[in-house]
């Protein structure tokens, strides 16, 4: 990705929308495997192989895929533009980056509630305890809402 200029990234971002983005997302799930036109058509429920071929050729022109000698397409470059900036790879899955923060904060908050308010001390109405709980609840709600919102925006 370091050899891609900012003008190239702007061009890619303007072209990488709709069905083209869905196909790119599909290729990102297994970047080491090549796919054929019919496989893409079936996997994404496209109306015909020519629609899949059109969008794969668009990705080819953008330099994001390469065509193998067998006529299949292989992911050539992984870029982070548009909604893709907010996703990270976990094996074959692309998950919202916020998911890691949401899980971490939820774990820390649950640990605080259990250790501080149940095991060590009885729940108190101190200002510090109420502030910590209020901050934890609000922060968790915000992170989980953002994570769910990004998950719903994923192209495929």
N, C-alpha and C positions, 0 to 999 in steps of 0.2 A: 504494500500500500504506500510505502514511502516514495515510490517512483510516480505516483499519481499526483498531478498538480491540482491546485484548488479550482482552476477553471474546468479541469476534467471531472473533478468531484461534483461541481455544480451541474455539469451536463448529465452526469450519471444520475444525480438526484432528481433532475427534471424528467428523465426518461424512466426511472425505476418506480413505476406506479401501477396500480391495478393488477391485471393478470401477469404482467412482466415481473412485478414484485412478488406475487404469489409463486411464480415458477422459480425465481431466485431463492426465495425462502425454502422451497421444496429442495433445491439443490444444496442449500446450506445445511440441511439436516444430516446429510451423508456426503461430505465434500470429497471423499476419496472414490466414490462410485460414479461411473458414467451412466447416463440415462438416455433412453431413446425417446423419440417424439411420441409414440403411442403410449409409452409408460407414463409420461407427463400428462398426456391427455386423459388417460384413465384415472390417474391418481388425483387430479384436480377437477375432474368432471367437466372438462372443456367440451365444447360442442363438436369439434372435429380435430383431426391431427394437424390440419393446416393452421389452425389457431395456435396450437402448441408450437409448431414450427416457426411461425411468425415471431412469437415472443422469444423463443430460444435464439433465433437469428438476431433479434434486437439485443439480447444479452451478449451474443457473439460480437456484434458491432461495437458494443460498449467495452469490450475486452474483459468481461467478467467470466466468460466461459470459453472453452476451446472445443473444436470439433475433432473427434478421434477419427482414425482411418476407417472405423466401422460405421461412421455416420452418427455416432452417439455424442452427447455433450457432457463435458466434464468441467466442474467448477475450476476456474483459473485464478480468481482473485476474490478474497473476502473483504468487503468494504463496509464501513459503518456510516451510512447516510440516512437521513430521514428517521423513521421509526426504528430502524436497525441500530441506531446509536444507543438505544435504551435496552438492548438485549445482550445477554452473554451466553456463551455456549456451555452446556453441561452434557458432555457426551453427544448424543444425537438430538438433544433438546436445546431450544433457544428459550431462555427464561428472562423475564424482566430483571434488570439489575437491582431494582428496588427490593426484589424478593429477598436477597441476602441481608439487606439492612433491616427489613421487616422481621425476618426470622431472628436475627441477632438481637434487635431491640426487644422483641416479644420475650425471648429467652431471658434477657437481663431483667426485664420487668417482672416476669414470673418468679425469677430467683429472688429478687428484692422482696416481693410480696411474701413468698414462702419463708425465706430465711429471716428477714427482719421482723415481719409482722406475725408470723406463726411460731417459728422455732425459738428465736432469741427473746423476743419481747411480745407482750400482749399489744394488740392494736391500740394506738394512742391517737388522740386528736391534736397532736402537736402540729404547729405550722409547717415544720420541715417535712413531716410524714405526709401531710395532706398535699403539700406542694409537689413532693416526689411522685405521689400517686397520680395527681392531676396531670403533671408533665408526662408521665409514662402512658396514661390513657390517651391523651391528645396526640402524642407523637406516634403511638401505635396505630390509632385510627387513620391519621394522615398517610403514613407509609403503606398501610394495607389498602387504602382507597386508591392510592397512586399505582400500586402494584396491580390491582385488579383492573384499573383503567387501561394500563399498558397492555395487559394480557388480552383485553377485549379489542385492542387496536391492532393486534398482530394480523398480518395479512393472510395467514393460512392456519 
